Amino acid sequence: MKRFLIIATVIFLFGCIHSGVFLNPNEENIREYSATAITLSDFSMKIVAHYQSQNLSVPNNFDADQFFALLEKIYPDQSRVQSIKDNYKVYVRPVNGGYSVMLCSPKADRKIMEDLSCHLNRVEIRSWENNQDTRCVFEVNWKPFCE
């Protein structure tokens, strides 16, 4: 009987671990949002390169409409562009010759990430990594993130 209880407990624990019951919430968020962060970084590379190739800065009136219009012209994988459009509230603003794109939860006023486009290999603000709900507002003190 003891042996049966030990085996049943091990099977139960293995099943819980395998199904994600004991996963850290941050691990679940990382799985869910890290692919999106990679996509945003790739968008930044393409957009920044587009403007630099023309010796231009990002326009002072750069917004979400212009962001998506440009990506629809220059980004090779339109399914990734559409995925961002479909799954997030997207806000874009010009920042110091570049731009910032912020993704928020479509159902709540919760910021998921903000890419300041100053490090083209990573998203600077990854709100999903903490356990706090972060309001969906642009980072005011953005300069330290770009150092």
N, C-alpha and C positions, 0 to 999 in steps of 0.2 A: 504494500500500500504506500509506504514511504517513497519507494522508487517511482511509483506512478505519479505522486504529487510533485516530485522533483522534475520529472520529465514534462508533466503538464505545465509547471511553472516556467520551465525553460522555453517550451514551445510558445506559451503566452507572451513572455517577454520578447522573444525573437519576433513574433508577429507584430507586437506593438512597435518595436524599433523599425522593422521593415516597413510598416505602414506609416511611420512618421509621428506616431503618438508622442514619443519621447524626444522628438527633434526640438532643438532650440528654435524659438520663433525667428531669430535672426538668420538661422540657416535656411529656413523656408523662404524668407524675404530675399536672401542672397540668390537662391536658385531662381526665384521669380523675376528679380529685377536686374541681375547682372548682365543678362543677354541684352536687355534694353539699354543699359549703360554703355555696352560695347557699340551698339547701334548708334547711340547719340554721339559717341566719340568719333565714329566713322563719318557721321553727318558733318561734324565740325571740321574734320580734315578736308572733306570735299568742298564745303562752303568757304572756308578760309582760303584754300588753294584757288578756288574760283575767283575770289576778289583779288588775291595777291597776283594772280596771273595777268590781271588787267591793271595792276598798280593802283588798286582802289582799296578803300576801307569799307567795312560794312556800312550801309547807308544809315543816317541818323533816324530814319523813320522805319527801320527794319522791325517787322512784326510777324506774327504767326502766319498770316496770309502770304507774305513775301517768302518766309522760311519754306513753307510747303511748295509754293510756286517754283522756287529755285530748285528744291530737291526733285520735283517732278521733271525738271529739265535735265539735271546733271547726275542724279543718283541712279546707278545701274539696277538696283534691286527695288523696284517699286512696291513689292509686297512688304518690305520693311517700313517704308514710308507710310503705307496704308495701315500697317499694324499700330504704329505710334498714333496715328490719327484716330483709329478705332478704339484704342484701349486707354487713352489718357486725355485729360484736359491739358492742352498745350498752350503755354504762354511764352512769348518771345519779346525781348527788348534789346535795343542797342546798348553796348557797354564799351566805352573807351576805345572806339575804333573796331571793336569786335561785337559779339552779341552774347546774350544769355538765353538759354531755353530751359524752361521749367516744366516738368511733368507732374501733374497732380492726379489724385484718385478721381475717377469719373463720378463717384457717388458721394464723396465726402470732401470737405475742405482740408485735404491732407496733402502736403508736399511729399513727393516721392524722391525726386532728385532735381538738381539744377546744374546744368553744364554751362560754365562761363566761357568756354571755348579758348581759355588761355593755356591749358595743357591738352594738347590734341590726342594724347594717349589715355586720358581718363576723365571721368566726370568728377568735378571738384566737390560738389555737395551731394552726398548720398544719405538722404534723410531716412531711408528705409533701414539703415544700419543701427539706429538706436530704437529703443522701445517706446519713445515718446511720439505723440502725434504732433507733427510740425505743421503749422498753418501754411496754406498755399499762398505765400507771398514771396516776392523776389528778395534775395539777400541784399540788404542795404550795405553792409560792411563786407563787400566782395573782394577788396584788394588783397587781404591776407591769403585768400584762397589761390591767388594767382602768383604768389611768390615762389 
